[in-house]
Amino acid sequence: MSIGHAPVAGRTEWKMLKTNPLEFLQQVRQEATKVTWPTRRETMITTTMVMIMVAMSSVFFLVADAGLKWVVERLLLVSF
């Protein structure tokens, strides 16, 4: 069973090992069985937390942008 790349003896280069498509699909299926899928509840909680963080980030950047705009306007008005 090959796993992607293997070093060539006496060299620092990496050589691709060839895997036939059937063996590759068997490896994919084997790895997919190891995945722990989240429950519906975990997915909803994570989605809600992401939405809250997006809203908080939006407000932060809105305030930061307004503050920088105010500073730049004051600097430009003073210089003329």
PDB file of N, CA, C and O in Angstrom:
ATOM      1  N   MET A   1       0.849  -1.176   0.000  1.00  0.00           N
ATOM      2  CA  MET A   1       0.000   0.000   0.000  1.00  0.00           C
ATOM      3  C   MET A   1       0.892   1.236   0.000  1.00  0.00           C
ATOM      4  O   MET A   1       1.732   1.388   0.887  1.00  0.00           O
ATOM      5  N   SER A   2       0.724   2.117  -0.978  1.00  0.00           N
ATOM      6  CA  SER A   2       1.552   3.314  -1.078  1.00  0.00           C
ATOM      7  C   SER A   2       0.846   4.502  -0.458  1.00  0.00           C
ATOM      8  O   SER A   2      -0.382   4.569  -0.427  1.00  0.00           O
ATOM      9  N   ILE A   3       1.641   5.437   0.033  1.00  0.00           N
ATOM     10  CA  ILE A   3       1.090   6.635   0.651  1.00  0.00           C
ATOM     11  C   ILE A   3       1.759   7.851   0.024  1.00  0.00           C
ATOM     12  O   ILE A   3       2.720   8.371   0.591  1.00  0.00           O
ATOM     13  N   GLY A   4       1.289   8.314  -1.112  1.00  0.00           N
ATOM     14  CA  GLY A   4       1.712   9.568  -1.717  1.00  0.00           C
ATOM     15  C   GLY A   4       3.127   9.646  -2.213  1.00  0.00           C
ATOM     16  O   GLY A   4       3.402   9.272  -3.353  1.00  0.00           O
ATOM     17  N   HIS A   5       4.045  10.126  -1.381  1.00  0.00           N
ATOM     18  CA  HIS A   5       5.416  10.392  -1.786  1.00  0.00           C
ATOM     19  C   HIS A   5       6.390   9.546  -0.973  1.00  0.00           C
ATOM     20  O   HIS A   5       6.101   9.177   0.166  1.00  0.00           O
ATOM     21  N   ALA A   6       7.531   9.244  -1.557  1.00  0.00           N
ATOM     22  CA  ALA A   6       8.575   8.516  -0.834  1.00  0.00           C
ATOM     23  C   ALA A   6       9.925   9.069  -1.257  1.00  0.00           C
ATOM     24  O   ALA A   6      10.116   9.401  -2.427  1.00  0.00           O
ATOM     25  N   PRO A   7      10.867   9.175  -0.324  1.00  0.00           N
ATOM     26  CA  PRO A   7      12.188   9.686  -0.690  1.00  0.00           C
ATOM     27  C   PRO A   7      12.941   8.680  -1.555  1.00  0.00           C
ATOM     28  O   PRO A   7      12.829   7.469  -1.364  1.00  0.00           O
ATOM     29  N   VAL A   8      13.701   9.198  -2.500  1.00  0.00           N
ATOM     30  CA  VAL A   8      14.549   8.361  -3.336  1.00  0.00           C
ATOM     31  C   VAL A   8      15.866   8.188  -2.593  1.00  0.00           C
ATOM     32  O   VAL A   8      16.408   9.161  -2.069  1.00  0.00           O
ATOM     33  N   ALA A   9      16.390   6.964  -2.538  1.00  0.00           N
ATOM     34  CA  ALA A   9      17.600   6.676  -1.786  1.00  0.00           C
ATOM     35  C   ALA A   9      18.753   7.574  -2.222  1.00  0.00           C
ATOM     36  O   ALA A   9      19.055   7.663  -3.412  1.00  0.00           O
ATOM     37  N   GLY A  10      19.399   8.239  -1.264  1.00  0.00           N
ATOM     38  CA  GLY A  10      20.579   9.050  -1.539  1.00  0.00           C
ATOM     39  C   GLY A  10      20.264  10.429  -2.119  1.00  0.00           C
ATOM     40  O   GLY A  10      21.189  11.151  -2.489  1.00  0.00           O
ATOM     41  N   ARG A  11      19.030  10.807  -2.210  1.00  0.00           N
ATOM     42  CA  ARG A  11      18.658  12.101  -2.767  1.00  0.00           C
ATOM     43  C   ARG A  11      17.692  12.811  -1.818  1.00  0.00           C
ATOM     44  O   ARG A  11      17.044  12.183  -0.981  1.00  0.00           O
ATOM     45  N   THR A  12      17.612  14.122  -1.967  1.00  0.00           N
ATOM     46  CA  THR A  12      16.666  14.879  -1.162  1.00  0.00           C
ATOM     47  C   THR A  12      15.373  15.125  -1.935  1.00  0.00           C
ATOM     48  O   THR A  12      14.437  15.709  -1.391  1.00  0.00           O
ATOM     49  N   GLU A  13      15.304  14.693  -3.188  1.00  0.00           N
ATOM     50  CA  GLU A  13      14.099  14.869  -3.999  1.00  0.00           C
ATOM     51  C   GLU A  13      13.043  13.848  -3.582  1.00  0.00           C
ATOM     52  O   GLU A  13      13.358  12.814  -2.992  1.00  0.00           O
ATOM     53  N   TRP A  14      11.795  14.153  -3.897  1.00  0.00           N
ATOM     54  CA  TRP A  14      10.696  13.242  -3.610  1.00  0.00           C
ATOM     55  C   TRP A  14      10.151  12.710  -4.922  1.00  0.00           C
ATOM     56  O   TRP A  14      10.041  13.444  -5.903  1.00  0.00           O
ATOM     57  N   LYS A  15       9.819  11.462  -4.933  1.00  0.00           N
ATOM     58  CA  LYS A  15       9.302  10.804  -6.123  1.00  0.00           C
ATOM     59  C   LYS A  15       7.856  10.378  -5.858  1.00  0.00           C
ATOM     60  O   LYS A  15       7.552   9.813  -4.807  1.00  0.00           O
ATOM     61  N   MET A  16       6.960  10.656  -6.826  1.00  0.00           N
ATOM     62  CA  MET A  16       5.562  10.242  -6.689  1.00  0.00           C
ATOM     63  C   MET A  16       5.464   8.726  -6.806  1.00  0.00           C
ATOM     64  O   MET A  16       6.024   8.131  -7.727  1.00  0.00           O
ATOM     65  N   LEU A  17       4.757   8.108  -5.878  1.00  0.00           N
ATOM     66  CA  LEU A  17       4.473   6.684  -5.996  1.00  0.00           C
ATOM     67  C   LEU A  17       3.151   6.543  -6.726  1.00  0.00           C
ATOM     68  O   LEU A  17       2.217   7.298  -6.459  1.00  0.00           O
ATOM     69  N   LYS A  18       3.056   5.604  -7.628  1.00  0.00           N
ATOM     70  CA  LYS A  18       1.839   5.429  -8.413  1.00  0.00           C
ATOM     71  C   LYS A  18       0.860   4.529  -7.674  1.00  0.00           C
ATOM     72  O   LYS A  18       1.226   3.471  -7.161  1.00  0.00           O
ATOM     73  N   THR A  19      -0.390   4.972  -7.631  1.00  0.00           N
ATOM     74  CA  THR A  19      -1.462   4.201  -7.021  1.00  0.00           C
ATOM     75  C   THR A  19      -2.537   4.013  -8.071  1.00  0.00           C
ATOM     76  O   THR A  19      -2.929   4.970  -8.739  1.00  0.00           O
ATOM     77  N   ASN A  20      -3.013   2.798  -8.223  1.00  0.00           N
ATOM     78  CA  ASN A  20      -4.064   2.601  -9.222  1.00  0.00           C
ATOM     79  C   ASN A  20      -5.384   3.180  -8.698  1.00  0.00           C
ATOM     80  O   ASN A  20      -5.569   3.292  -7.486  1.00  0.00           O
ATOM     81  N   PRO A  21      -6.300   3.547  -9.599  1.00  0.00           N
ATOM     82  CA  PRO A  21      -7.556   4.195  -9.197  1.00  0.00           C
ATOM     83  C   PRO A  21      -8.389   3.372  -8.211  1.00  0.00           C
ATOM     84  O   PRO A  21      -8.997   3.941  -7.305  1.00  0.00           O
ATOM     85  N   LEU A  22      -8.429   2.061  -8.366  1.00  0.00           N
ATOM     86  CA  LEU A  22      -9.202   1.228  -7.458  1.00  0.00           C
ATOM     87  C   LEU A  22      -8.631   1.294  -6.038  1.00  0.00           C
ATOM     88  O   LEU A  22      -9.372   1.431  -5.064  1.00  0.00           O
ATOM     89  N   GLU A  23      -7.317   1.195  -5.937  1.00  0.00           N
ATOM     90  CA  GLU A  23      -6.661   1.275  -4.622  1.00  0.00           C
ATOM     91  C   GLU A  23      -6.889   2.652  -3.999  1.00  0.00           C
ATOM     92  O   GLU A  23      -7.113   2.768  -2.795  1.00  0.00           O
ATOM     93  N   PHE A  24      -6.829   3.696  -4.836  1.00  0.00           N
ATOM     94  CA  PHE A  24      -7.064   5.050  -4.349  1.00  0.00           C
ATOM     95  C   PHE A  24      -8.473   5.178  -3.772  1.00  0.00           C
ATOM     96  O   PHE A  24      -8.648   5.726  -2.684  1.00  0.00           O
ATOM     97  N   LEU A  25      -9.469   4.682  -4.485  1.00  0.00           N
ATOM     98  CA  LEU A  25     -10.851   4.758  -4.003  1.00  0.00           C
ATOM     99  C   LEU A  25     -11.041   3.961  -2.712  1.00  0.00           C
ATOM    100  O   LEU A  25     -11.802   4.375  -1.837  1.00  0.00           O
ATOM    101  N   GLN A  26     -10.360   2.826  -2.586  1.00  0.00           N
ATOM    102  CA  GLN A  26     -10.426   2.048  -1.347  1.00  0.00           C
ATOM    103  C   GLN A  26      -9.827   2.845  -0.185  1.00  0.00           C
ATOM    104  O   GLN A  26     -10.360   2.826   0.925  1.00  0.00           O
ATOM    105  N   GLN A  27      -8.719   3.545  -0.443  1.00  0.00           N
ATOM    106  CA  GLN A  27      -8.096   4.360   0.595  1.00  0.00           C
ATOM    107  C   GLN A  27      -9.002   5.526   0.989  1.00  0.00           C
ATOM    108  O   GLN A  27      -9.108   5.863   2.168  1.00  0.00           O
ATOM    109  N   VAL A  28      -9.651   6.135   0.006  1.00  0.00           N
ATOM    110  CA  VAL A  28     -10.572   7.237   0.295  1.00  0.00           C
ATOM    111  C   VAL A  28     -11.721   6.745   1.159  1.00  0.00           C
ATOM    112  O   VAL A  28     -12.078   7.395   2.142  1.00  0.00           O
ATOM    113  N   ARG A  29     -12.308   5.598   0.803  1.00  0.00           N
ATOM    114  CA  ARG A  29     -13.406   5.050   1.587  1.00  0.00           C
ATOM    115  C   ARG A  29     -12.958   4.738   3.013  1.00  0.00           C
ATOM    116  O   ARG A  29     -13.693   4.995   3.966  1.00  0.00           O
ATOM    117  N   GLN A  30     -11.756   4.186   3.158  1.00  0.00           N
ATOM    118  CA  GLN A  30     -11.227   3.840   4.475  1.00  0.00           C
ATOM    119  C   GLN A  30     -11.039   5.104   5.325  1.00  0.00           C
ATOM    120  O   GLN A  30     -11.374   5.115   6.509  1.00  0.00           O
ATOM    121  N   GLU A  31     -10.508   6.155   4.720  1.00  0.00           N
ATOM    122  CA  GLU A  31     -10.309   7.408   5.463  1.00  0.00           C
ATOM    123  C   GLU A  31     -11.651   8.064   5.803  1.00  0.00           C
ATOM    124  O   GLU A  31     -11.794   8.655   6.874  1.00  0.00           O
ATOM    125  N   ALA A  32     -12.627   7.967   4.909  1.00  0.00           N
ATOM    126  CA  ALA A  32     -13.943   8.577   5.146  1.00  0.00           C
ATOM    127  C   ALA A  32     -14.645   7.937   6.337  1.00  0.00           C
ATOM    128  O   ALA A  32     -15.425   8.598   7.022  1.00  0.00           O
ATOM    129  N   THR A  33     -14.377   6.654   6.592  1.00  0.00           N
ATOM    130  CA  THR A  33     -15.000   6.002   7.750  1.00  0.00           C
ATOM    131  C   THR A  33     -14.420   6.513   9.064  1.00  0.00           C
ATOM    132  O   THR A  33     -15.034   6.329  10.115  1.00  0.00           O
ATOM    133  N   LYS A  34     -13.259   7.146   9.028  1.00  0.00           N
ATOM    134  CA  LYS A  34     -12.624   7.676  10.241  1.00  0.00           C
ATOM    135  C   LYS A  34     -13.152   9.053  10.617  1.00  0.00           C
ATOM    136  O   LYS A  34     -12.883   9.539  11.716  1.00  0.00           O
ATOM    137  N   VAL A  35     -13.902   9.686   9.718  1.00  0.00           N
ATOM    138  CA  VAL A  35     -14.396  11.037   9.961  1.00  0.00           C
ATOM    139  C   VAL A  35     -15.493  11.012  11.015  1.00  0.00           C
ATOM    140  O   VAL A  35     -16.394  10.175  10.967  1.00  0.00           O
ATOM    141  N   THR A  36     -15.409  11.934  11.967  1.00  0.00           N
ATOM    142  CA  THR A  36     -16.467  12.089  12.956  1.00  0.00           C
ATOM    143  C   THR A  36     -17.329  13.259  12.516  1.00  0.00           C
ATOM    144  O   THR A  36     -16.922  14.414  12.638  1.00  0.00           O
ATOM    145  N   TRP A  37     -18.516  12.966  12.008  1.00  0.00           N
ATOM    146  CA  TRP A  37     -19.393  14.009  11.496  1.00  0.00           C
ATOM    147  C   TRP A  37     -20.113  14.687  12.647  1.00  0.00           C
ATOM    148  O   TRP A  37     -20.519  14.021  13.599  1.00  0.00           O
ATOM    149  N   PRO A  38     -20.279  16.022  12.575  1.00  0.00           N
ATOM    150  CA  PRO A  38     -20.977  16.727  13.653  1.00  0.00           C
ATOM    151  C   PRO A  38     -22.482  16.416  13.632  1.00  0.00           C
ATOM    152  O   PRO A  38     -23.062  16.095  12.595  1.00  0.00           O
ATOM    153  N   THR A  39     -23.076  16.525  14.806  1.00  0.00           N
ATOM    154  CA  THR A  39     -24.527  16.333  14.884  1.00  0.00           C
ATOM    155  C   THR A  39     -25.220  17.591  14.374  1.00  0.00           C
ATOM    156  O   THR A  39     -24.583  18.626  14.177  1.00  0.00           O
ATOM    157  N   ARG A  40     -26.522  17.495  14.164  1.00  0.00           N
ATOM    158  CA  ARG A  40     -27.293  18.652  13.700  1.00  0.00           C
ATOM    159  C   ARG A  40     -27.194  19.790  14.723  1.00  0.00           C
ATOM    160  O   ARG A  40     -27.068  20.957  14.352  1.00  0.00           O
ATOM    161  N   ARG A  41     -27.251  19.443  16.000  1.00  0.00           N
ATOM    162  CA  ARG A  41     -27.167  20.457  17.066  1.00  0.00           C
ATOM    163  C   ARG A  41     -25.805  21.163  17.040  1.00  0.00           C
ATOM    164  O   ARG A  41     -25.740  22.388  17.139  1.00  0.00           O
ATOM    165  N   GLU A  42     -24.722  20.392  16.906  1.00  0.00           N
ATOM    166  CA  GLU A  42     -23.376  20.982  16.844  1.00  0.00           C
ATOM    167  C   GLU A  42     -23.238  21.906  15.639  1.00  0.00           C
ATOM    168  O   GLU A  42     -22.622  22.967  15.730  1.00  0.00           O
ATOM    169  N   THR A  43     -23.809  21.500  14.519  1.00  0.00           N
ATOM    170  CA  THR A  43     -23.754  22.319  13.312  1.00  0.00           C
ATOM    171  C   THR A  43     -24.497  23.633  13.514  1.00  0.00           C
ATOM    172  O   THR A  43     -24.009  24.688  13.109  1.00  0.00           O
ATOM    173  N   MET A  44     -25.668  23.580  14.134  1.00  0.00           N
ATOM    174  CA  MET A  44     -26.458  24.796  14.375  1.00  0.00           C
ATOM    175  C   MET A  44     -25.746  25.739  15.348  1.00  0.00           C
ATOM    176  O   MET A  44     -25.737  26.953  15.147  1.00  0.00           O
ATOM    177  N   ILE A  45     -25.157  25.182  16.392  1.00  0.00           N
ATOM    178  CA  ILE A  45     -24.432  26.011  17.366  1.00  0.00           C
ATOM    179  C   ILE A  45     -23.234  26.681  16.699  1.00  0.00           C
ATOM    180  O   ILE A  45     -23.001  27.874  16.895  1.00  0.00           O
ATOM    181  N   THR A  46     -22.480  25.925  15.919  1.00  0.00           N
ATOM    182  CA  THR A  46     -21.312  26.472  15.235  1.00  0.00           C
ATOM    183  C   THR A  46     -21.720  27.547  14.238  1.00  0.00           C
ATOM    184  O   THR A  46     -21.067  28.586  14.143  1.00  0.00           O
ATOM    185  N   THR A  47     -22.791  27.307  13.497  1.00  0.00           N
ATOM    186  CA  THR A  47     -23.276  28.289  12.527  1.00  0.00           C
ATOM    187  C   THR A  47     -23.705  29.572  13.235  1.00  0.00           C
ATOM    188  O   THR A  47     -23.408  30.673  12.771  1.00  0.00           O
ATOM    189  N   THR A  48     -24.397  29.427  14.346  1.00  0.00           N
ATOM    190  CA  THR A  48     -24.829  30.603  15.120  1.00  0.00           C
ATOM    191  C   THR A  48     -23.623  31.389  15.625  1.00  0.00           C
ATOM    192  O   THR A  48     -23.615  32.618  15.562  1.00  0.00           O
ATOM    193  N   MET A  49     -22.620  30.701  16.118  1.00  0.00           N
ATOM    194  CA  MET A  49     -21.426  31.391  16.619  1.00  0.00           C
ATOM    195  C   MET A  49     -20.709  32.126  15.490  1.00  0.00           C
ATOM    196  O   MET A  49     -20.222  33.240  15.687  1.00  0.00           O
ATOM    197  N   VAL A  50     -20.639  31.513  14.311  1.00  0.00           N
ATOM    198  CA  VAL A  50     -20.012  32.177  13.170  1.00  0.00           C
ATOM    199  C   VAL A  50     -20.783  33.436  12.805  1.00  0.00           C
ATOM    200  O   VAL A  50     -20.175  34.474  12.546  1.00  0.00           O
ATOM    201  N   MET A  51     -22.099  33.367  12.779  1.00  0.00           N
ATOM    202  CA  MET A  51     -22.919  34.540  12.453  1.00  0.00           C
ATOM    203  C   MET A  51     -22.734  35.654  13.479  1.00  0.00           C
ATOM    204  O   MET A  51     -22.672  36.830  13.117  1.00  0.00           O
ATOM    205  N   ILE A  52     -22.645  35.290  14.749  1.00  0.00           N
ATOM    206  CA  ILE A  52     -22.416  36.295  15.803  1.00  0.00           C
ATOM    207  C   ILE A  52     -21.052  36.960  15.604  1.00  0.00           C
ATOM    208  O   ILE A  52     -20.938  38.181  15.714  1.00  0.00           O
ATOM    209  N   MET A  53     -20.024  36.171  15.316  1.00  0.00           N
ATOM    210  CA  MET A  53     -18.685  36.743  15.104  1.00  0.00           C
ATOM    211  C   MET A  53     -18.650  37.632  13.861  1.00  0.00           C
ATOM    212  O   MET A  53     -17.968  38.657  13.861  1.00  0.00           O
ATOM    213  N   VAL A  54     -19.370  37.261  12.809  1.00  0.00           N
ATOM    214  CA  VAL A  54     -19.438  38.087  11.606  1.00  0.00           C
ATOM    215  C   VAL A  54     -20.102  39.421  11.938  1.00  0.00           C
ATOM    216  O   VAL A  54     -19.631  40.472  11.504  1.00  0.00           O
ATOM    217  N   ALA A  55     -21.191  39.386  12.704  1.00  0.00           N
ATOM    218  CA  ALA A  55     -21.884  40.622  13.088  1.00  0.00           C
ATOM    219  C   ALA A  55     -20.974  41.503  13.943  1.00  0.00           C
ATOM    220  O   ALA A  55     -20.904  42.714  13.733  1.00  0.00           O
ATOM    221  N   MET A  56     -20.278  40.897  14.904  1.00  0.00           N
ATOM    222  CA  MET A  56     -19.377  41.681  15.767  1.00  0.00           C
ATOM    223  C   MET A  56     -18.232  42.282  14.956  1.00  0.00           C
ATOM    224  O   MET A  56     -17.863  43.436  15.169  1.00  0.00           O
ATOM    225  N   SER A  57     -17.678  41.521  14.042  1.00  0.00           N
ATOM    226  CA  SER A  57     -16.595  42.033  13.200  1.00  0.00           C
ATOM    227  C   SER A  57     -17.087  43.164  12.312  1.00  0.00           C
ATOM    228  O   SER A  57     -16.374  44.145  12.103  1.00  0.00           O
ATOM    229  N   SER A  58     -18.299  43.034  11.787  1.00  0.00           N
ATOM    230  CA  SER A  58     -18.868  44.088  10.935  1.00  0.00           C
ATOM    231  C   SER A  58     -19.019  45.393  11.706  1.00  0.00           C
ATOM    232  O   SER A  58     -18.684  46.465  11.203  1.00  0.00           O
ATOM    233  N   VAL A  59     -19.520  45.291  12.918  1.00  0.00           N
ATOM    234  CA  VAL A  59     -19.686  46.495  13.746  1.00  0.00           C
ATOM    235  C   VAL A  59     -18.319  47.099  14.066  1.00  0.00           C
ATOM    236  O   VAL A  59     -18.145  48.316  13.992  1.00  0.00           O
ATOM    237  N   PHE A  60     -17.362  46.262  14.420  1.00  0.00           N
ATOM    238  CA  PHE A  60     -16.019  46.767  14.726  1.00  0.00           C
ATOM    239  C   PHE A  60     -15.435  47.530  13.539  1.00  0.00           C
ATOM    240  O   PHE A  60     -14.942  48.646  13.703  1.00  0.00           O
ATOM    241  N   PHE A  61     -15.488  46.934  12.342  1.00  0.00           N
ATOM    242  CA  PHE A  61     -14.904  47.593  11.177  1.00  0.00           C
ATOM    243  C   PHE A  61     -15.701  48.824  10.751  1.00  0.00           C
ATOM    244  O   PHE A  61     -15.126  49.766  10.206  1.00  0.00           O
ATOM    245  N   LEU A  62     -17.011  48.834  10.989  1.00  0.00           N
ATOM    246  CA  LEU A  62     -17.818  50.021  10.725  1.00  0.00           C
ATOM    247  C   LEU A  62     -17.354  51.176  11.608  1.00  0.00           C
ATOM    248  O   LEU A  62     -17.173  52.295  11.129  1.00  0.00           O
ATOM    249  N   VAL A  63     -17.165  50.904  12.891  1.00  0.00           N
ATOM    250  CA  VAL A  63     -16.711  51.934  13.828  1.00  0.00           C
ATOM    251  C   VAL A  63     -15.278  52.360  13.508  1.00  0.00           C
ATOM    252  O   VAL A  63     -14.977  53.554  13.521  1.00  0.00           O
ATOM    253  N   ALA A  64     -14.402  51.420  13.226  1.00  0.00           N
ATOM    254  CA  ALA A  64     -13.008  51.754  12.899  1.00  0.00           C
ATOM    255  C   ALA A  64     -12.940  52.588  11.624  1.00  0.00           C
ATOM    256  O   ALA A  64     -12.175  53.550  11.557  1.00  0.00           O
ATOM    257  N   ASP A  65     -13.729  52.231  10.612  1.00  0.00           N
ATOM    258  CA  ASP A  65     -13.747  52.978   9.356  1.00  0.00           C
ATOM    259  C   ASP A  65     -14.282  54.391   9.574  1.00  0.00           C
ATOM    260  O   ASP A  65     -13.735  55.355   9.038  1.00  0.00           O
ATOM    261  N   ALA A  66     -15.341  54.513  10.353  1.00  0.00           N
ATOM    262  CA  ALA A  66     -15.900  55.841  10.634  1.00  0.00           C
ATOM    263  C   ALA A  66     -14.894  56.699  11.404  1.00  0.00           C
ATOM    264  O   ALA A  66     -14.761  57.894  11.144  1.00  0.00           O
ATOM    265  N   GLY A  67     -14.195  56.087  12.344  1.00  0.00           N
ATOM    266  CA  GLY A  67     -13.181  56.830  13.103  1.00  0.00           C
ATOM    267  C   GLY A  67     -12.032  57.290  12.223  1.00  0.00           C
ATOM    268  O   GLY A  67     -11.599  58.438  12.325  1.00  0.00           O
ATOM    269  N   LEU A  68     -11.540  56.427  11.373  1.00  0.00           N
ATOM    270  CA  LEU A  68     -10.455  56.807  10.470  1.00  0.00           C
ATOM    271  C   LEU A  68     -10.912  57.878   9.476  1.00  0.00           C
ATOM    272  O   LEU A  68     -10.151  58.789   9.148  1.00  0.00           O
ATOM    273  N   LYS A  69     -12.141  57.766   9.003  1.00  0.00           N
ATOM    274  CA  LYS A  69     -12.687  58.777   8.087  1.00  0.00           C
ATOM    275  C   LYS A  69     -12.714  60.139   8.776  1.00  0.00           C
ATOM    276  O   LYS A  69     -12.339  61.153   8.188  1.00  0.00           O
ATOM    277  N   TRP A  70     -13.158  60.147  10.015  1.00  0.00           N
ATOM    278  CA  TRP A  70     -13.231  61.398  10.773  1.00  0.00           C
ATOM    279  C   TRP A  70     -11.832  62.006  10.932  1.00  0.00           C
ATOM    280  O   TRP A  70     -11.653  63.208  10.736  1.00  0.00           O
ATOM    281  N   VAL A  71     -10.847  61.181  11.284  1.00  0.00           N
ATOM    282  CA  VAL A  71      -9.469  61.670  11.467  1.00  0.00           C
ATOM    283  C   VAL A  71      -8.924  62.222  10.152  1.00  0.00           C
ATOM    284  O   VAL A  71      -8.332  63.301  10.143  1.00  0.00           O
ATOM    285  N   VAL A  72      -9.106  61.522   9.064  1.00  0.00           N
ATOM    286  CA  VAL A  72      -8.592  61.971   7.766  1.00  0.00           C
ATOM    287  C   VAL A  72      -9.272  63.259   7.338  1.00  0.00           C
ATOM    288  O   VAL A  72      -8.611  64.163   6.828  1.00  0.00           O
ATOM    289  N   GLU A  73     -10.575  63.360   7.535  1.00  0.00           N
ATOM    290  CA  GLU A  73     -11.278  64.599   7.181  1.00  0.00           C
ATOM    291  C   GLU A  73     -10.748  65.775   7.982  1.00  0.00           C
ATOM    292  O   GLU A  73     -10.561  66.862   7.435  1.00  0.00           O
ATOM    293  N   ARG A  74     -10.503  65.572   9.273  1.00  0.00           N
ATOM    294  CA  ARG A  74      -9.967  66.668  10.112  1.00  0.00           C
ATOM    295  C   ARG A  74      -8.559  67.068   9.645  1.00  0.00           C
ATOM    296  O   ARG A  74      -8.229  68.253   9.613  1.00  0.00           O
ATOM    297  N   LEU A  75      -7.736  66.081   9.284  1.00  0.00           N
ATOM    298  CA  LEU A  75      -6.389  66.389   8.811  1.00  0.00           C
ATOM    299  C   LEU A  75      -6.423  67.148   7.485  1.00  0.00           C
ATOM    300  O   LEU A  75      -5.636  68.072   7.280  1.00  0.00           O
ATOM    301  N   LEU A  76      -7.321  66.766   6.597  1.00  0.00           N
ATOM    302  CA  LEU A  76      -7.402  67.444   5.310  1.00  0.00           C
ATOM    303  C   LEU A  76      -7.994  68.852   5.454  1.00  0.00           C
ATOM    304  O   LEU A  76      -7.577  69.759   4.734  1.00  0.00           O
ATOM    305  N   LEU A  77      -8.943  69.055   6.354  1.00  0.00           N
ATOM    306  CA  LEU A  77      -9.518  70.378   6.562  1.00  0.00           C
ATOM    307  C   LEU A  77      -8.518  71.329   7.202  1.00  0.00           C
ATOM    308  O   LEU A  77      -8.504  72.519   6.888  1.00  0.00           O
ATOM    309  N   VAL A  78      -7.688  70.819   8.089  1.00  0.00           N
ATOM    310  CA  VAL A  78      -6.681  71.661   8.765  1.00  0.00           C
ATOM    311  C   VAL A  78      -5.580  72.068   7.789  1.00  0.00           C
ATOM    312  O   VAL A  78      -5.052  73.176   7.885  1.00  0.00           O
ATOM    313  N   SER A  79      -5.225  71.186   6.848  1.00  0.00           N
ATOM    314  CA  SER A  79      -4.102  71.483   5.973  1.00  0.00           C
ATOM    315  C   SER A  79      -4.460  72.494   4.894  1.00  0.00           C
ATOM    316  O   SER A  79      -3.552  73.060   4.284  1.00  0.00           O
ATOM    317  N   PHE A  80      -5.756  72.754   4.625  1.00  0.00           N
ATOM    318  CA  PHE A  80      -6.113  73.750   3.607  1.00  0.00           C
ATOM    319  C   PHE A  80      -6.460  75.019   4.226  1.00  0.00           C
ATOM    320  O   PHE A  80      -6.788  75.978   3.527  1.00  0.00           O
TER     321      PHE A  80
END
